[in-house]
Amino acid sequence: MSVYVLMTTTERYRTVTDNPDLEKIVDYEYHFFGKKKTTFSVCKIKNPDTRITIQGVAEVFPDNSIPLKVFPKFDSIEDIEKEIYELDNDEENKIIKVQ
């Protein structure tokens, strides 16, 4: 069973990870030409039937509640890190692990 999911927050929207059915493990920031563009949150799934809330930040739209089943799942944190670090190409495209 896949037990991890990757959540994304940008300038436009925020994916709510404060959820009793998820356990946030670690965050990664994606910087493009010195500006933070995205925060990736790796979360452990505690309940596969949960729904994820996405809220508008820079845009005004009603909160969206999306079933977790539509998000890609991963068997390990290492699998997620491989996906994230594909963006870490050079000095202009950096991934920074947030402690």
Protein Blocks (a to p, Z undefined) as FASTA:
>chain_A
ZZbdcddddfkbccdfbdfkbccfbdcdddeehiafbdcdddddfblkbccddddfkbcc
ddddddfklpccdfbfklmmmmmmmmmmblmlccdddZZ
